[in-house]
């Protein structure tokens, strides 16, 4: 008897992004996360000022890439 179904987790970023991130050295990924967070903040601030969907699209793309980078950094840290 099963009480709950375990759902398969689907990554919120594409495999293309994941493969690209795997080729980047860890030191560069660390620097990239800082830059990405700053850029996300700028996009969201510009969206609140202008209500232009362009900034939301840019923030979404950046957030997906940032998620892929953090996922890769986590995988590398766990494998050590």
Secondary structure by P-SEA (a helix, b strand, c coil): cccccbbbbbbcccaaaaaaaaaccaaaaaaaaaaaaaaaaaaaaaaaacccaaaaaaaaaaaaaaaaaaaaaaaaaaac
